[in-house]
């Protein structure tokens, strides 16, 4: 199958003087170019994932590198046979990663040491190291680094309190952090250091870069990686060690399939094998199935 499209993943913490004006300008530029995706712009920088043809993505990267704020912007590039998004969203936000921390942090200055995939893999073998997942619980459930701690959080803003309650006794241990593309673990390491942890590291480029690295080939990552586009799940471990860790919500069978609950008032995204999707007609629970049937009956 020919890959005529690309998916670009990128971010940069850099002060933006007028983020609202840049947001409007950038949205118009993306529409004219014809790319699709999700881009967030804040006073502290930019974060985005988009898809387009090779020509479109080349044009986008060239334009960004011509901008004085983004001349050194790093793009993670993946080949694709189609668009990974249905629309283009460019939005202004107060924070690229919603934290609401009591101190303004600059990850470029306050963050932990960056590790290449090879360095990260090497440090994962240490006996006393803590590997901390910087993502949400449903992302962890689909796939994670072997031995990683699952904070079991719904939102990123819960991290500071969780750190104080669960990691305070481990300030003498090295901590490795990771997330999908790198932006969350940059901020997470800044929080950890501000909370008194000194030996803190981040996987530079995140899970995506780790999976693309020709040396480690995703080794040590179990399951698949959750991505915020139409693909939902992508393989990271390219070795013969690859295993599925996601478990079907209904039967517990290993799976990497996320679906949305059929009930329009629920639409919970959950792990579900093909057999159970058919058996339960896409509902995450009997309550949702009953509710949906009752709603359908009342409308007739």
C-alpha positions as CSV (number, residue, x, y, z in Angstrom):
1,X,0.0,0.0,0.0
2,X,1.4,3.3,-1.0
3,X,1.9,5.9,1.7
4,X,0.9,9.3,0.1
5,X,0.2,11.0,3.4
6,X,2.2,11.9,6.5
7,X,1.3,12.5,10.2
8,X,3.3,15.2,11.9
9,X,3.7,15.4,15.7
10,X,5.4,18.5,17.2
11,X,5.6,20.9,20.1
12,X,7.8,23.6,21.4
13,X,7.8,25.6,24.6
14,X,8.6,29.1,23.5
15,X,7.1,32.5,24.6
16,X,4.5,33.7,22.1
17,X,3.8,37.5,22.4
18,X,0.2,37.4,21.0
19,X,-1.0,33.8,21.0
20,X,-4.6,34.7,20.1
21,X,-3.6,36.5,17.0
22,X,-1.3,33.7,16.0
23,X,-4.1,31.2,16.5
24,X,-6.4,33.0,14.1
25,X,-3.6,33.4,11.6
26,X,-2.5,29.8,11.9
27,X,-6.0,28.4,11.4
28,X,-6.4,30.4,8.2
29,X,-3.0,29.1,7.0
30,X,-3.9,25.5,7.7
31,X,-7.2,25.8,5.9
32,X,-5.5,27.2,2.8
33,X,-3.0,24.5,2.9
34,X,-5.6,21.8,3.3
35,X,-4.0,19.9,6.3
36,X,-6.2,18.4,9.0
37,X,-5.4,17.9,12.7
38,X,-5.4,19.5,16.1
39,X,-3.1,22.4,17.1
40,X,-3.0,24.2,20.4
41,X,-1.3,27.6,20.8
42,X,-0.7,29.3,24.2
43,X,1.5,32.0,25.6
44,X,4.0,29.3,26.5
45,X,4.3,27.7,23.0
46,X,2.7,25.4,20.4
47,X,1.6,21.7,20.4
48,X,0.1,19.9,17.5
49,X,-0.6,16.7,15.5
50,X,-1.7,17.0,11.9
51,X,-2.0,15.0,8.7
52,X,-1.7,15.8,5.0
53,X,-0.1,14.8,1.8
54,X,3.6,14.8,1.4
55,X,3.4,18.0,-0.5
56,X,1.2,19.6,2.2
57,X,3.3,18.5,5.1
58,X,6.5,19.6,3.4
59,X,4.9,23.1,2.9
60,X,3.8,23.2,6.5
61,X,7.2,22.3,7.9
62,X,8.9,24.8,5.6
63,X,6.6,27.6,6.7
64,X,7.1,26.8,10.3
65,X,10.9,26.7,10.0
66,X,10.7,30.1,8.2
67,X,9.0,31.6,11.3
68,X,11.4,33.2,13.8
69,X,9.8,31.5,16.8
70,X,9.8,28.0,15.2
71,X,12.9,27.9,13.1
72,X,14.3,24.9,15.2
73,X,10.9,23.1,15.6
74,X,11.4,19.4,15.6
75,X,8.8,17.2,13.7
76,X,8.1,13.6,14.4
77,X,7.1,12.2,11.0
78,X,5.1,9.0,10.3
79,X,4.0,7.7,6.9
80,X,0.3,7.0,6.3
81,X,-2.0,5.9,3.5
82,X,-4.7,8.4,4.5
83,X,-5.6,11.4,6.6
84,X,-5.5,10.7,10.4
85,X,-8.0,13.5,11.1
86,X,-11.4,14.6,9.8
87,X,-11.2,18.3,10.6
88,X,-8.7,21.0,11.4
89,X,-8.7,22.6,14.8
90,X,-6.4,25.4,15.9
91,X,-7.2,26.7,19.3
92,X,-5.9,29.1,21.9
93,X,-5.4,27.8,25.4
94,X,-4.0,29.2,28.6
95,X,-1.7,26.2,29.0
96,X,-0.5,23.6,26.4
97,X,-0.8,21.0,29.1
98,X,-3.5,21.9,31.6
99,X,-1.8,21.9,35.0
100,X,-3.0,24.9,37.1
101,X,0.2,24.6,39.2
102,X,0.8,27.1,41.9
103,X,4.1,28.2,40.3
104,X,4.8,29.2,36.8
105,X,7.3,26.7,35.3
106,X,9.4,26.8,32.2
107,X,10.2,23.3,31.1
108,X,13.2,24.5,29.1
109,X,14.8,25.6,32.3
110,X,13.1,23.7,35.0
111,X,12.7,20.3,33.4
112,X,14.7,17.1,34.0
113,X,17.6,15.8,31.9
114,X,16.7,14.5,28.4
115,X,17.5,10.9,27.5
116,X,17.8,9.4,24.0
117,X,15.9,6.2,23.5
118,X,19.1,4.2,24.0
119,X,19.9,6.0,27.2
120,X,16.3,5.6,28.4
121,X,16.4,1.8,27.8
122,X,19.7,1.5,29.6
123,X,18.4,3.3,32.7
124,X,15.3,1.2,32.7
125,X,17.5,-1.7,33.6
126,X,18.7,0.0,36.9
127,X,17.5,-1.8,40.0
128,X,16.3,1.2,42.0
129,X,14.8,3.3,39.2
130,X,11.2,4.4,39.2
131,X,9.5,4.6,35.7
132,X,6.6,7.1,35.8
133,X,4.0,7.2,33.1
134,X,3.0,10.8,32.4
135,X,-0.3,10.0,30.7
136,X,-3.9,9.2,31.6
137,X,-5.0,5.8,32.9
138,X,-6.7,4.8,29.6
139,X,-3.5,5.4,27.7
140,X,-1.5,3.3,30.2
141,X,-4.1,0.5,30.0
142,X,-3.4,0.1,26.2
143,X,0.3,0.0,26.5
144,X,3.2,1.2,28.7
145,X,6.9,0.6,29.5
146,X,7.5,-2.6,31.4
147,X,7.5,-2.0,35.1
148,X,6.1,1.6,34.8
149,X,4.0,3.1,37.6
150,X,0.4,3.8,36.7
151,X,-0.7,7.0,38.5
152,X,-4.3,6.1,37.5
153,X,-5.3,9.8,37.0
154,X,-8.0,11.2,34.8
155,X,-6.3,14.5,34.2
156,X,-2.8,15.9,34.1
157,X,-3.6,18.5,36.7
158,X,-3.9,15.8,39.3
159,X,-0.2,15.0,39.2
160,X,1.2,17.5,41.8
161,X,-1.1,16.1,44.5
162,X,-0.5,12.5,43.4
163,X,3.3,13.1,43.6
164,X,3.0,14.5,47.1
165,X,0.9,11.6,48.3
166,X,2.7,8.7,46.5
167,X,6.3,9.6,45.8
168,X,7.5,11.7,48.8
169,X,9.4,8.8,50.3
170,X,11.3,8.1,47.1
171,X,13.1,11.4,46.6
172,X,16.5,9.6,46.8
173,X,15.6,7.4,43.7
174,X,16.1,8.2,40.0
175,X,12.9,8.8,38.2
176,X,12.3,8.2,34.5
177,X,9.3,9.9,32.9
178,X,7.7,9.4,29.6
179,X,4.6,10.4,27.6
180,X,3.4,10.1,24.0
181,X,5.4,12.8,22.3
182,X,7.4,14.4,25.1
183,X,5.4,17.5,26.0
184,X,3.7,16.2,29.1
185,X,6.9,14.6,30.6
186,X,8.7,17.9,30.0
187,X,6.3,19.6,32.3
188,X,6.0,16.6,34.6
189,X,9.8,16.6,35.3
190,X,9.6,20.4,36.0
191,X,6.9,19.7,38.6
192,X,9.0,16.8,40.1
193,X,12.0,19.0,40.5
194,X,10.0,21.8,42.0
195,X,8.6,19.3,44.5
196,X,12.1,18.4,45.6
197,X,13.2,15.5,43.4
198,X,16.7,15.9,41.9
199,X,17.4,12.8,39.9
200,X,14.8,13.2,37.3
201,X,14.9,12.3,33.6
202,X,12.6,12.5,30.6
203,X,12.4,10.5,27.4
204,X,13.2,13.0,24.7
205,X,10.6,12.8,22.0
206,X,8.4,10.5,24.0
207,X,7.1,7.0,23.1
208,X,6.7,7.9,19.4
209,X,10.4,8.7,19.0
210,X,11.4,5.6,21.1
211,X,9.4,3.4,18.7
212,X,11.1,4.9,15.6
213,X,14.6,4.6,17.0
214,X,16.5,2.0,14.9
215,X,18.7,0.9,17.8
216,X,16.1,0.1,20.5
217,X,13.2,-0.6,18.1
218,X,10.6,0.1,20.9
219,X,12.1,-2.7,23.1
220,X,10.7,-2.7,26.6
221,X,7.3,-1.2,25.6
222,X,4.5,-3.6,26.1
223,X,1.2,-3.2,24.3
224,X,0.4,-0.4,21.9
225,X,0.5,3.4,22.2
226,X,-2.7,5.4,22.3
227,X,-2.7,8.3,19.8
228,X,-5.2,11.1,19.5
229,X,-6.3,10.6,15.9
230,X,-8.3,8.2,13.8
231,X,-5.7,5.4,14.3
232,X,-6.3,5.3,18.1
233,X,-3.7,2.6,18.6
234,X,-0.2,2.2,17.1
235,X,2.5,-0.4,17.6
236,X,5.7,0.8,19.3
237,X,7.7,-2.4,20.0
238,X,9.1,-3.7,16.7
239,X,10.9,-6.6,18.2
240,X,9.7,-10.2,18.8
241,X,9.0,-9.1,22.4
242,X,5.8,-7.3,21.4
243,X,2.9,-8.4,23.5
244,X,-0.6,-7.0,24.0
245,X,-1.5,-5.8,27.6
246,X,-4.9,-4.2,26.9
247,X,-7.8,-6.2,28.3
248,X,-11.3,-6.4,26.9
249,X,-13.7,-4.5,29.2
250,X,-16.2,-7.4,29.0
251,X,-14.2,-10.7,28.8
252,X,-10.6,-9.8,29.8
253,X,-9.2,-11.1,26.5
254,X,-6.0,-9.3,25.3
255,X,-6.8,-6.6,22.8
256,X,-5.6,-3.3,21.3
257,X,-9.1,-2.2,20.1
258,X,-10.7,0.9,21.6
259,X,-14.4,1.6,20.7
260,X,-17.0,4.1,21.8
261,X,-20.1,2.9,23.7
262,X,-23.1,2.9,21.3
263,X,-25.2,4.7,23.9
264,X,-25.4,8.4,22.7
265,X,-25.5,9.6,26.3
266,X,-22.3,7.6,27.2
267,X,-19.9,7.2,24.3
268,X,-17.3,5.9,26.7
269,X,-14.1,4.9,24.9
270,X,-13.1,1.5,26.1
271,X,-11.1,-1.6,25.2
272,X,-13.2,-4.2,23.5
273,X,-12.4,-7.3,21.5
274,X,-14.3,-7.9,18.2
275,X,-16.3,-10.8,19.6
276,X,-17.6,-8.8,22.6
277,X,-18.4,-5.8,20.4
278,X,-20.7,-8.0,18.4
279,X,-22.1,-9.8,21.4
280,X,-22.9,-6.6,23.4
281,X,-23.7,-4.5,20.3
282,X,-21.1,-2.0,21.2
283,X,-22.5,-1.1,24.6
284,X,-20.1,-0.8,27.5
285,X,-22.7,-2.0,30.0
286,X,-26.2,-3.5,30.4
287,X,-27.3,-0.1,31.8
288,X,-26.3,1.6,28.5
289,X,-28.0,-1.0,26.4
290,X,-31.2,-0.7,28.5
291,X,-31.1,3.1,28.4
292,X,-30.6,3.2,24.7
293,X,-33.5,0.8,24.0
294,X,-35.7,2.7,26.4
295,X,-34.9,6.0,24.6
296,X,-35.5,4.4,21.2
297,X,-38.9,3.1,22.5
298,X,-40.0,6.4,23.8
299,X,-39.3,8.1,20.5
300,X,-41.6,5.8,18.5
